[in-house]
Amino acid sequence: FNIPRNSLYSNIYMHYNTSSLKECKSAVHTLHQMPVPLHRPAQLSIHIDSAYESIMNEQLGVLKVSDNGQRSWVGGTYRDGWIDTEISELGSYAIGYDTKPPVITPIEPGRWRERKQIKFSITDDLSGISVYRGEIDGRYALFEFDGKKSLLTYDFDNERVHPGYHRLTLYVTDRCGNKSVYEHALTW
């Protein structure tokens, strides 16, 4: 753990301890008893428990762990049994992994034709959405993503969506490379 000079807004007497949490693949490292924001990012490296070193490296990352055990993805890069990352506040951190693909949920597909709009909710349980791509009949379709609402929307393009049979395909990938595909036949 390395905090650059002049990163703290005031002097603190830092407390460090470790604990364990079943969902984590390393000890939980607590850097001070409460969150303290940093003016500049600090470098943090956490060693992976040897039992988990065989997990795909891109699926491993640093998690921020709250007092109630909630985990949020920070990320990082693998280096010889360690995950290196930058943190913007003191708190509790551990190694976790994300093997679950994103969830693609169509919103009212029976009303897509009437509304001339296709909507999906796309969510990921840990690392977050990285990439999405929509296609109609194998050709790229421009979907707009509202990250706050996890909502993906496509407004019909009259030149592309003409009466007849169409094939909609949606690909969604999270930050750990887990992928989901949704396919749907459209007729109008």
For each residue, the residues with C-beta under 8 A, 3 or more apart:
1: 29 31 42 43 44 45
2: 42 43 44
3: 7 8 38 42
4: 7 40 41 42
5:
6: 39 40
7: 3 4 38 39 40 41 42
8: 3 11 12 36 38 39
9: 37 39
10:
11: 8
12: 8 32 36
13:
14: 31 32 90
15: 30 32 33
16: 29 30 31 32
17: 30
18: 27 28 29 30
19: 27 28 30
20: 24 27 28
21: 24 28 65 69 94
22:
23: 69 71 96
24: 20 21 27 28 63 65 71 94 95 96
25: 48 49 52 55 60 94 95 96 97
26: 29 46 47 48 49 52 94 95
27: 18 19 20 24 49 94
28: 18 19 20 21 24 65 92 93 94
29: 1 16 18 26 46 92 93 94
30: 15 16 17 18 19 33 91 92
31: 1 14 16 44 90 91 92 93
32: 12 14 15 16 35 36 90 91
33: 15 30
34: 90 91
35: 32 89 90 91
36: 8 12 32 89 90 91
37: 9 88 89
38: 3 7 8 41 42 87 88 89 90
39: 6 7 8 9
40: 4 6 7
41: 4 7 38 86 87 88
42: 1 2 3 4 7 38 86 87 88
43: 1 2 84 85 86
44: 1 2 31 62 84 85 86 87 93
45: 1 79 82 83 84 85
46: 26 29 62 82 83 93 94 95
47: 26 81 82
48: 25 26 52 53 60 81 82 83 95
49: 25 26 27 52 53 95
50: 53 81
51:
52: 25 26 48 49 55 60 95 97
53: 48 49 50 81
54:
55: 25 52 59 60 97
56: 59 60 97 177
57: 60 78
58: 78 176 177
59: 55 56 97 98 99 176 177 178
60: 25 48 52 55 56 57 76 78 83 95 96 97
61: 73 74 75 76 83 85 95 96 97 98 127 175 176
62: 44 46 74 75 76 83 85 87 93 94 95 96
63: 24 71 72 73 74 93 94 95 96 126
64: 71 72 74 87 91 92 93
65: 21 24 28 69 70 71 91 92 93 94
66: 69 70 71 72 91 92
67: 92
68:
69: 21 23 65 66
70: 65 66
71: 23 24 63 64 65 66 94 96 126
72: 63 64 66
73: 61 63 96 98 126 127 128 175
74: 61 62 63 64 85 87 93
75: 61 62 85 127 175
76: 60 61 62 83 84 85
77: 83 84 85
78: 57 58 60 82 83
79: 45 82 83 84
80:
81: 47 48 50 53
82: 45 46 47 48 78 79
83: 45 46 48 60 61 62 76 77 78 79 95
84: 43 44 45 76 77 79
85: 43 44 45 61 62 74 75 76 77
86: 41 42 43 44
87: 38 41 42 44 62 64 74 90 91 93
88: 37 38 41 42
89: 35 36 37 38
90: 14 31 32 34 35 36 38 87
91: 30 31 32 34 35 36 64 65 66 87
92: 28 29 30 31 64 65 66 67
93: 28 29 31 44 46 62 63 64 65 74 87
94: 21 24 25 26 27 28 29 46 62 63 65 71
95: 24 25 26 46 48 49 52 60 61 62 63 83
96: 23 24 25 60 61 62 63 71 73 126
97: 25 52 55 56 59 60 61 176
98: 59 61 73 124 125 126 127 174 175 176 178
99: 59 176 178
100: 124 125 126 178
101: 172 174 178 179 180
102: 122 123 124 129 172 173 174 178 179 180
103: 121 122 123 124 125 180
104: 120 121 122 170 172 180 181 182
105: 120 121 122 123
106: 109 118 119 120 182 184
107: 119 120 121 151
108: 111 112 115 119
109: 106 112 118 184
110:
111: 108 114 115
112: 108 109 115 116 117 118 119 186
113: 116 186 188
114: 111
115: 108 111 112
116: 112 113 155 156
117: 112 153 154 155 156
118: 106 109 112 143 153 154 156 168
119: 106 107 108 112 151 152 153 154
120: 104 105 106 107 143 151 152 153 170 182
121: 103 104 105 107 150 151 152
122: 102 103 104 105 129 132 145 150 152 172
123: 102 103 105 129 150
124: 98 100 102 103 127 128 129 174 175 178
125: 98 100 103
126: 63 71 73 96 98 100 174 176
127: 61 73 75 98 124 130 174 175 176 178
128: 73 124 174 175
129: 102 122 123 124 132 145 147 150 172 173 174 175
130: 127 173 174 175
131: 171 172 173
132: 122 129 143 145 152 170 171 172 173
133: 140 170 171
134: 140 141 142 143 152 154 168 169 170 171
135: 138 139 140 141 168 169 170 171
136: 139 141 160 161 166 167 168 169 186
137: 160 166 167
138: 135 167 169
139: 135 136 160
140: 133 134 135
141: 134 135 136 154 157 160 168
142: 134 154
143: 118 120 132 134 152 153 154 170
144: 152 153 154
145: 122 129 132 151 152 153
146: 149 150 151 152 153
147: 129 150
148:
149: 146
150: 121 122 123 129 146 147
151: 107 119 120 121 145 146
152: 119 120 121 122 132 134 143 144 145 146 170
153: 117 118 119 120 143 144 145 146
154: 117 118 119 134 141 142 143 144
155: 116 117
156: 116 117 118 160 161
157: 141 160 161
158: 161 162
159: 162
160: 136 137 139 141 156 157
161: 136 156 157 158 166 186 188
162: 158 159
163: 188
164: 187 188
165: 185 186 187
166: 136 137 161 185 186 187 188
167: 136 137 138 183 184 185 186
168: 118 134 135 136 141 182 183 184 185 186
169: 134 135 136 138 181 182 183
170: 104 120 132 133 134 135 143 152 181 182 183
171: 131 132 133 134 135 179 180 181
172: 101 102 104 122 129 131 132 179 180 181 182
173: 102 129 130 131 132 177 178 179 180
174: 98 101 102 124 126 127 128 129 130 177 178 179
175: 61 73 75 98 124 127 128 129 130
176: 58 59 61 97 98 99 126 127
177: 56 58 59 173 174
178: 59 98 99 100 101 102 124 127 173 174
179: 101 102 171 172 173 174
180: 101 102 103 104 171 172 173
181: 104 169 170 171 172
182: 104 106 120 168 169 170 172
183: 167 168 169 170
184: 106 109 167 168
185: 165 166 167 168
186: 112 113 136 161 165 166 167 168
187: 164 165 166
188: 113 161 163 164 166
